[in-house]
Amino acid sequence: MSTQPEAIIFDLLNGHLAGLSLSPALPIAWPMVDFTPPASGMWLEAWPMMSATNKGEMAFHGRADRLGLMQVTVGAPLGAGEAPALEVAGLVAAHFAEGTRLSSGSTTVRIYTPPGIATPFKDGIYLKVPVTARWRA
């Protein structure tokens, strides 16, 4: 079990993504874990990122505000067009909706803006669609 705020934050974000219910379920490529994209079909790539630590309103009481991004990229083989991957990207964005709160002990992560869905792009033989949610803990 994680005890440091940064590890707890990553656990919360990754756990929330793991709880996303899709039909059919999609495999998830987790950071720093070997993954081979499926031969056919889509998958998700998880990238929780820390971007800054600031003094919080109660800085003299030991509180710090941690800021970051949760990027989830939808991957798909080329050839089916953008619509199926964009549909899944929309479901991912809804799962990380503005106002989403994730808590463990005294650590709470809050998604504080609507997630953004970037323009689909070609990455080798795959189509990729990044979804980015901004969080504060």
C-alpha positions as CSV (number, residue, x, y, z in Angstrom):
1,M,0.0,0.0,0.0
2,S,1.3,3.4,-1.0
3,T,2.1,5.9,1.8
4,Q,3.6,8.9,-0.1
5,P,1.2,11.5,-1.7
6,E,2.7,11.1,-5.2
7,A,2.3,7.3,-5.1
8,I,-1.2,7.6,-3.7
9,I,-2.2,10.0,-6.4
10,F,-0.9,7.7,-9.1
11,D,-2.7,4.7,-7.5
12,L,-6.0,6.7,-7.4
13,L,-5.8,7.8,-11.0
14,N,-4.8,4.4,-12.3
15,G,-7.4,2.7,-10.1
16,H,-10.1,5.1,-11.5
17,L,-9.1,4.2,-15.1
18,A,-9.1,0.5,-14.2
19,G,-12.8,1.0,-13.1
20,L,-13.9,2.3,-16.5
21,S,-16.5,-0.1,-17.8
22,L,-16.5,-0.5,-21.5
23,S,-18.1,-3.1,-23.7
24,P,-16.1,-4.8,-24.9
25,A,-13.5,-4.2,-22.2
26,L,-10.2,-2.8,-23.5
27,P,-6.7,-3.8,-22.4
28,I,-4.8,-1.0,-20.7
29,A,-1.1,-0.3,-21.2
30,W,0.2,0.9,-17.8
31,P,3.3,3.1,-17.4
32,M,6.6,1.3,-17.3
33,V,4.9,-2.2,-17.8
34,D,5.6,-4.2,-20.9
35,F,2.6,-4.2,-23.3
36,T,1.9,-5.4,-26.8
37,P,-1.1,-3.8,-28.6
38,P,-3.7,-6.3,-29.6
39,A,-3.5,-7.5,-33.2
40,S,-7.0,-6.1,-33.8
41,G,-9.1,-3.9,-31.7
42,M,-8.5,-0.9,-29.4
43,W,-6.6,-0.4,-26.2
44,L,-5.9,2.4,-23.7
45,E,-2.6,3.8,-22.6
46,A,-2.4,5.4,-19.1
47,W,0.0,8.2,-18.4
48,P,-0.5,9.9,-15.0
49,M,1.8,12.9,-14.8
50,M,2.9,15.3,-12.1
51,S,3.5,18.8,-13.3
52,A,4.0,21.0,-10.3
53,T,3.8,21.3,-6.5
54,N,2.8,24.6,-5.1
55,K,2.3,26.1,-1.7
56,G,-1.3,25.6,-0.8
57,E,-3.4,28.2,1.1
58,M,-2.3,26.6,4.3
59,A,1.4,26.4,3.4
60,F,2.5,27.0,6.9
61,H,0.5,24.0,8.1
62,G,2.4,21.6,5.8
63,R,-0.1,21.4,3.0
64,A,1.0,21.5,-0.6
65,D,-1.0,21.5,-3.8
66,R,0.1,19.0,-6.3
67,L,-1.0,19.5,-9.9
68,G,-0.8,17.2,-12.9
69,L,-2.4,15.6,-15.9
70,M,-4.0,12.2,-16.4
71,Q,-3.5,11.4,-20.1
72,V,-5.3,8.3,-21.4
73,T,-4.6,7.6,-25.1
74,V,-6.9,5.5,-27.1
75,G,-5.0,3.3,-29.5
76,A,-6.5,1.5,-32.5
77,P,-5.3,-0.1,-35.7
78,L,-5.5,2.1,-38.8
79,G,-8.2,1.4,-41.3
80,A,-11.5,1.8,-39.2
81,G,-11.5,5.6,-39.4
82,E,-11.5,8.0,-36.5
83,A,-15.1,7.6,-35.2
84,P,-14.7,4.4,-33.1
85,A,-11.6,5.7,-31.3
86,L,-13.2,9.1,-30.8
87,E,-16.3,7.3,-29.3
88,V,-14.1,5.6,-26.7
89,A,-12.2,8.9,-26.1
90,G,-15.5,10.5,-25.2
91,L,-16.3,7.7,-22.7
92,V,-12.9,8.1,-21.2
93,A,-13.4,11.9,-20.9
94,A,-16.8,11.3,-19.3
95,H,-15.2,9.0,-16.8
96,F,-12.7,11.7,-15.8
97,A,-15.4,14.5,-15.8
98,E,-14.8,17.8,-14.2
99,G,-15.5,17.6,-10.5
100,T,-14.5,13.9,-10.2
101,R,-13.0,13.3,-6.7
102,L,-10.8,10.3,-5.8
103,S,-9.8,9.9,-2.2
104,S,-7.6,7.7,-0.1
105,G,-6.9,8.6,3.5
106,S,-6.1,12.3,3.6
107,T,-5.3,12.5,-0.1
108,T,-8.0,13.7,-2.5
109,V,-7.5,14.1,-6.2
110,R,-10.0,16.4,-8.0
111,I,-10.4,16.8,-11.8
112,Y,-10.8,20.6,-12.0
113,T,-11.5,21.2,-15.7
114,P,-13.3,19.4,-18.4
115,P,-11.0,16.8,-20.0
116,G,-9.8,17.6,-23.5
117,I,-9.8,15.2,-26.5
118,A,-7.0,16.0,-28.9
119,T,-7.0,15.5,-32.6
120,P,-6.5,11.9,-33.7
121,F,-3.1,11.3,-35.2
122,K,-1.2,8.5,-36.9
123,D,1.5,6.7,-35.0
124,G,3.1,4.1,-37.2
125,I,0.4,1.5,-38.0
126,Y,-1.9,2.9,-35.3
127,L,-4.4,5.7,-34.8
128,K,-4.0,7.5,-31.4
129,V,-6.5,9.8,-29.6
130,P,-5.2,11.5,-26.4
131,V,-7.6,12.4,-23.7
132,T,-6.2,14.7,-21.0
133,A,-7.7,15.5,-17.6
134,R,-6.1,18.1,-15.3
135,W,-6.0,17.2,-11.6
136,R,-5.2,18.8,-8.3
137,A,-4.4,17.0,-5.1
